[in-house]
């Protein structure tokens, strides 16, 4: 009987050691996974915050663009009204174009006289 106990004892100890090592490895893997999950959650928080900032900036830029579009539309309307009041003469700041228009008008006046 004593012989059986010695054999059982020698069989159980290596198994217990293997189980202990396996549990230790499992514990270490779980610890590393927990640390990685915590790191990823922190990173996610940072990225969500950055995304919120960027979305706010996009909204501001869209509002600014809408304002500028409105100003441009009003300026185009005012320019069209000015051109209409001037009788269709378009002055683009080009002296040659303006000079040609004046010569054309003078020629029409001469033709009437």
C-alpha positions in Angstrom: 0.0 0.0 0.0 2.8 2.4 0.8 4.3 1.8 -2.6 0.9 2.8 -4.2 0.9 6.0 -2.2 4.4 6.9 -3.2 3.5 6.3 -6.9 0.2 8.3 -6.5 2.1 11.1 -4.8 4.8 11.3 -7.5 2.0 11.3 -10.2 -0.1 14.0 -8.5 2.8 16.4 -7.8 3.9 16.8 -11.5 0.2 17.2 -12.4 -0.3 19.8 -9.7 2.8 21.6 -10.9 1.6 21.6 -14.5 -1.8 22.9 -13.5 -0.2 25.6 -11.4 2.0 26.6 -14.3 -1.0 26.6 -16.6 -3.0 28.7 -14.2 -0.1 31.1 -13.9 0.2 31.4 -17.7 -3.6 31.9 -17.9 -3.4 34.6 -15.2 -0.6 36.4 -17.0 -2.5 36.3 -20.3 -5.6 37.7 -18.6 -3.6 40.5 -17.0 -2.0 41.5 -20.3 -5.4 41.4 -22.0 -6.9 43.6 -19.2 -4.1 46.1 -19.6 -4.5 46.1 -23.4 -8.3 46.6 -23.1 -7.7 49.5 -20.7 -5.2 51.1 -23.1 -7.6 50.7 -26.0 -10.4 52.3 -24.0 -8.2 55.3 -23.2 -7.3 55.6 -26.8 -10.9 55.3 -27.9 -11.8 58.1 -25.5 -9.1 60.3 -26.9 -10.2 59.5 -30.5 -13.8 60.2 -29.7 -12.9 63.6 -28.2 -10.8 64.5 -31.2 -13.7 63.4 -33.5 -16.0 65.6 -31.6 -13.6 68.6 -31.9 -13.2 68.0 -35.7 -17.0 67.7 -36.2 -17.4 71.0 -34.4 -14.8 72.6 -36.6 -16.5 71.2 -39.7 -19.8 72.7 -38.5 -18.2 76.1 -37.9 -16.6 76.0 -41.4 -19.9 75.1 -43.0 -21.6 77.9 -41.3 -18.9 80.3 -42.3 -19.1 79.1 -45.9 -22.9 79.6 -45.9 -22.4 83.2 -44.7 -19.8 83.8 -47.4 -22.1 82.3 -50.0 -24.9 84.6 -48.9 -22.6 87.6 -49.1 -21.4 86.6 -52.5 -25.0 86.1 -53.7 -26.0 89.6 -52.4 -23.0 91.1 -54.1 -23.9 89.4 -57.4 -27.4 90.8 -57.1 -26.1 94.3 -56.4 -23.8 94.0 -59.3 -26.6 92.9 -61.6 -28.7 95.9 -60.4 -25.8 98.3 -61.0 -25.3 97.0 -64.5 -29.0 97.2 -65.2 -29.0 100.9 -64.0 -26.0 101.7 -66.1 -27.8 100.5 -69.2 -26.0 97.2 -69.6 -22.5 98.7 -69.7 -20.2 96.2 -68.0 -17.1 97.6 -66.5 -14.7 94.8 -65.6 -11.8 97.1 -64.8 -10.3 96.5 -68.2 -9.4 99.8 -69.8 -9.5 98.4 -73.3 -13.0 97.1 -73.0 -14.2 100.4 -71.5 -12.5 102.3 -74.3 -14.1 100.1 -76.9 -17.5 100.6 -75.4 -17.0 104.4 -75.3 -15.9 104.4 -78.9 -18.9 102.3 -79.8 -21.3 104.8 -78.1 -19.6 107.8 -79.8 -20.0 106.1 -83.2 -23.7 105.6 -82.5 -24.1 109.2 -81.4 -22.3 110.4 -84.6 -24.6 108.2 -86.7 -27.7 109.9 -85.2 -26.3 113.4 -85.9 
